[in-house]
Every structure is written in C-alpha cells, then in structure tokens.
Amino acid sequence: MKLKFTNHAQYRTGEREVSIEDIKSTINNPDFSEILNGKVKCRKSFDGKTGPTPTNETTA
C-alpha cells in the first residue's frame, strides 16, 4: 500500500510516535470507519488509546 502524507500529517505522526504499520493496520482493519464527503475516515485503538485517523482520499 502506498501512502502519501501532507507535511502536517508527517509532523503529527512523529509527534504522536505513530508508526507507518499502525497507520496501515488502521486503514486495513479499523475498529470504526465512516464516509464523510467522499472520504473514508478510520479509527483504531492501540493499547487503550485511539489510534491515528488516516483519511483515504479515494472517493467512496
């Protein structure tokens, strides 16, 4: 899976110490997902904390 991050996303990923594998896991197997304005938003819990919320830019 090829991911493209904005500068802000790269900064926040580092700040939150979120791995690329965590992001891929969230996209592939979310605990919760929704479609808003044609974008898929996903959430997943890691160690009791809500994980990253990557947005798939592909129209749903």
Biotite code that builds the C-alpha atoms (Angstrom):
import biotite.structure as struc

atoms = struc.array([
    struc.Atom([0.000, 0.000, 0.000], chain_id="A", res_id=1, res_name="MET", atom_name="CA", element="C"),
    struc.Atom([1.395, 3.370, -1.000], chain_id="A", res_id=2, res_name="LYS", atom_name="CA", element="C"),
    struc.Atom([0.639, 6.251, 1.364], chain_id="A", res_id=3, res_name="LEU", atom_name="CA", element="C"),
    struc.Atom([1.070, 9.973, 0.778], chain_id="A", res_id=4, res_name="LYS", atom_name="CA", element="C"),
    struc.Atom([1.293, 12.307, 3.784], chain_id="A", res_id=5, res_name="PHE", atom_name="CA", element="C"),
    struc.Atom([0.923, 16.067, 3.982], chain_id="A", res_id=6, res_name="THR", atom_name="CA", element="C"),
    struc.Atom([3.651, 17.963, 5.847], chain_id="A", res_id=7, res_name="ASN", atom_name="CA", element="C"),
    struc.Atom([1.231, 18.407, 8.753], chain_id="A", res_id=8, res_name="HIS", atom_name="CA", element="C"),
    struc.Atom([0.455, 14.683, 8.864], chain_id="A", res_id=9, res_name="ALA", atom_name="CA", element="C"),
    struc.Atom([4.157, 13.815, 8.860], chain_id="A", res_id=10, res_name="GLN", atom_name="CA", element="C"),
    struc.Atom([4.768, 16.231, 11.732], chain_id="A", res_id=11, res_name="TYR", atom_name="CA", element="C"),
    struc.Atom([1.832, 14.915, 13.802], chain_id="A", res_id=12, res_name="ARG", atom_name="CA", element="C"),
    struc.Atom([2.744, 11.269, 13.117], chain_id="A", res_id=13, res_name="THR", atom_name="CA", element="C"),
    struc.Atom([6.212, 11.891, 14.535], chain_id="A", res_id=14, res_name="GLY", atom_name="CA", element="C"),
    struc.Atom([4.852, 13.925, 17.428], chain_id="A", res_id=15, res_name="GLU", atom_name="CA", element="C"),
    struc.Atom([2.413, 11.133, 18.352], chain_id="A", res_id=16, res_name="ARG", atom_name="CA", element="C"),
    struc.Atom([5.009, 8.406, 17.770], chain_id="A", res_id=17, res_name="GLU", atom_name="CA", element="C"),
    struc.Atom([2.670, 6.567, 15.392], chain_id="A", res_id=18, res_name="VAL", atom_name="CA", element="C"),
    struc.Atom([4.295, 4.036, 13.090], chain_id="A", res_id=19, res_name="SER", atom_name="CA", element="C"),
    struc.Atom([3.508, 3.544, 9.419], chain_id="A", res_id=20, res_name="ILE", atom_name="CA", element="C"),
    struc.Atom([2.499, -0.034, 10.315], chain_id="A", res_id=21, res_name="GLU", atom_name="CA", element="C"),
    struc.Atom([-0.057, 1.330, 12.823], chain_id="A", res_id=22, res_name="ASP", atom_name="CA", element="C"),
    struc.Atom([-1.497, 3.561, 10.116], chain_id="A", res_id=23, res_name="ILE", atom_name="CA", element="C"),
    struc.Atom([-1.698, 0.677, 7.624], chain_id="A", res_id=24, res_name="LYS", atom_name="CA", element="C"),
    struc.Atom([-3.327, -1.517, 10.285], chain_id="A", res_id=25, res_name="SER", atom_name="CA", element="C"),
    struc.Atom([-5.907, 1.181, 10.962], chain_id="A", res_id=26, res_name="THR", atom_name="CA", element="C"),
    struc.Atom([-6.745, 1.519, 7.273], chain_id="A", res_id=27, res_name="ILE", atom_name="CA", element="C"),
    struc.Atom([-6.910, -2.242, 6.649], chain_id="A", res_id=28, res_name="ASN", atom_name="CA", element="C"),
    struc.Atom([-8.682, -3.260, 9.864], chain_id="A", res_id=29, res_name="ASN", atom_name="CA", element="C"),
    struc.Atom([-10.337, -0.275, 11.600], chain_id="A", res_id=30, res_name="PRO", atom_name="CA", element="C"),
    struc.Atom([-12.365, -0.517, 14.806], chain_id="A", res_id=31, res_name="ASP", atom_name="CA", element="C"),
    struc.Atom([-14.613, 2.193, 13.366], chain_id="A", res_id=32, res_name="PHE", atom_name="CA", element="C"),
    struc.Atom([-14.916, 3.846, 9.956], chain_id="A", res_id=33, res_name="SER", atom_name="CA", element="C"),
    struc.Atom([-17.227, 6.355, 8.307], chain_id="A", res_id=34, res_name="GLU", atom_name="CA", element="C"),
    struc.Atom([-17.573, 8.067, 4.962], chain_id="A", res_id=35, res_name="ILE", atom_name="CA", element="C"),
    struc.Atom([-17.754, 11.856, 5.010], chain_id="A", res_id=36, res_name="LEU", atom_name="CA", element="C"),
    struc.Atom([-17.737, 13.959, 1.849], chain_id="A", res_id=37, res_name="ASN", atom_name="CA", element="C"),
    struc.Atom([-16.445, 11.036, -0.210], chain_id="A", res_id=38, res_name="GLY", atom_name="CA", element="C"),
    struc.Atom([-13.516, 10.327, 2.161], chain_id="A", res_id=39, res_name="LYS", atom_name="CA", element="C"),
    struc.Atom([-13.167, 7.275, 4.374], chain_id="A", res_id=40, res_name="VAL", atom_name="CA", element="C"),
    struc.Atom([-12.104, 8.080, 7.945], chain_id="A", res_id=41, res_name="LYS", atom_name="CA", element="C"),
    struc.Atom([-10.868, 5.221, 10.137], chain_id="A", res_id=42, res_name="CYS", atom_name="CA", element="C"),
    struc.Atom([-10.130, 4.814, 13.846], chain_id="A", res_id=43, res_name="ARG", atom_name="CA", element="C"),
    struc.Atom([-8.461, 2.031, 15.786], chain_id="A", res_id=44, res_name="LYS", atom_name="CA", element="C"),
    struc.Atom([-7.491, 1.566, 19.413], chain_id="A", res_id=45, res_name="SER", atom_name="CA", element="C"),
    struc.Atom([-3.882, 0.725, 20.280], chain_id="A", res_id=46, res_name="PHE", atom_name="CA", element="C"),
    struc.Atom([-3.109, -0.100, 23.926], chain_id="A", res_id=47, res_name="ASP", atom_name="CA", element="C"),
    struc.Atom([-6.348, 1.543, 25.044], chain_id="A", res_id=48, res_name="GLY", atom_name="CA", element="C"),
    struc.Atom([-5.629, 4.764, 23.164], chain_id="A", res_id=49, res_name="LYS", atom_name="CA", element="C"),
    struc.Atom([-7.391, 5.786, 19.981], chain_id="A", res_id=50, res_name="THR", atom_name="CA", element="C"),
    struc.Atom([-5.034, 5.377, 17.079], chain_id="A", res_id=51, res_name="GLY", atom_name="CA", element="C"),
    struc.Atom([-4.447, 7.529, 14.058], chain_id="A", res_id=52, res_name="PRO", atom_name="CA", element="C"),
    struc.Atom([-7.274, 8.732, 11.883], chain_id="A", res_id=53, res_name="THR", atom_name="CA", element="C"),
    struc.Atom([-5.911, 8.423, 8.373], chain_id="A", res_id=54, res_name="PRO", atom_name="CA", element="C"),
    struc.Atom([-8.095, 9.642, 5.563], chain_id="A", res_id=55, res_name="THR", atom_name="CA", element="C"),
    struc.Atom([-8.328, 7.730, 2.333], chain_id="A", res_id=56, res_name="ASN", atom_name="CA", element="C"),
    struc.Atom([-8.543, 10.366, -0.402], chain_id="A", res_id=57, res_name="GLU", atom_name="CA", element="C"),
    struc.Atom([-10.200, 7.905, -2.770], chain_id="A", res_id=58, res_name="THR", atom_name="CA", element="C"),
    struc.Atom([-13.827, 8.655, -3.436], chain_id="A", res_id=59, res_name="THR", atom_name="CA", element="C"),
    struc.Atom([-16.001, 6.069, -1.728], chain_id="A", res_id=60, res_name="ALA", atom_name="CA", element="C"),
])
